[in-house]
């Protein structure tokens, strides 16, 4: 029973519960993560959102609606900063994606220089600011597929506005999702040492997220809503849903699936959030990895309490499943990144398989299937959402740092002291 699980999670001491991790060499853990971060950085242009007039044959256009609580930028190539805005801004985007033979499925093909070349790069074709909720509803009605499905995506820590837009465009395209894509992006400074600012920004954005979901779900033409949230965005999603259930008495029936990928959520907090939902009808699916080094660092920052994305699925799967929560443990899957935080994004075949399941309307169970298929069938017929997870490669706590912010870290790493710098240079540090 979920009550039994949440009580154990709260105590953190039961042999069957989710235990708090001891603080083990936190400085070394942070330093090791920084070493991986800095070693993986590479430069790319900033400000890719200025629309271009050029087109190229065989490209694909992705139309999306974006709601954001970020402050606007005067730079048309950036549009929104990482600071907090005074109100929710709504914008319609058209993003061009190059032909599949000229890119790697599951990856964003960032331009090496501006303006972008649509034959080889992701490029912005149109940016249309929308004036209020009525304009957003008009956009949604125009772009809603016959299935009536909407996918709302919430990114994680350390994302610039353009990162979230292009990544979600890639997810939508590569998964073959038959959905109207809606991105909710919250203020993130895209700097590793602003983790707490980003965390507080999710609280700042909680009301706006709730209202965005509510407005989408109450549209009479919308038949099905899936919410997909990654890392720190999972905390925002759970808080918004919890608040909605308390304020409005229940969650909208149209919310059929909630997918939390590598959720950076305190297990005790998740227990309280879940109880507030009072056995929701929506199907909840968790993607976890016990060797997720990004979430291990987050756990250290949080005082040694495990994050939801680190739970041992083999031990907890039965109890969570009884509560209607499906757990997919990706620990055994080959990782596509050094921090094991993006392994659900490492397989183009998984992205395509999930999209095909959605398009073909297949209904499957998560038994008697391979590990790759388990990813696609976890939500029992919501392939577009898991496809989003499989195509996802956005940042996570102290994890994949945006390459263009590398210059911000040199001085900040120095502030940690020479001993930390020496540890960062030590390839054996962990």
Secondary structure, DSSP 4 states (H G I P E B T S, - for coil): -HHHHHHHHHH--STTS-PPPP---HHHHHHHHHHHHHHT-----S---S------TT-EEEEEEEEEEEEE-S-TTT-EEEEEEEEEEEEEEEEEE--GGGS-TTS----SSSS--TTTS-EEEEEEEE-HHHHHHHHHHHH--TT-EEEEEE--SS--HHHHHHHHHHHHHHHT--SEEEEEE------GGGHHHHHHHHHHTHHHHHHHHHHHHT-TT--EEEEEEETHHHHHHHHHHHHHHHHHSS--TTEEEEEEES---BHHHHHHHHHHH-S-SSEEEEEE-TT-HHHHHHHHHTTSPPBGGG--HHHHHHHHHHTTEEEEE-TTSPPSSTTSS-GGGS-HHHHHHHHHHHHHT----SSS--HHHHHHHTTSS-HHHHHHHHH-----TT-S--GGGGGGHHHHHHHT-HHHHHHHH-TT--
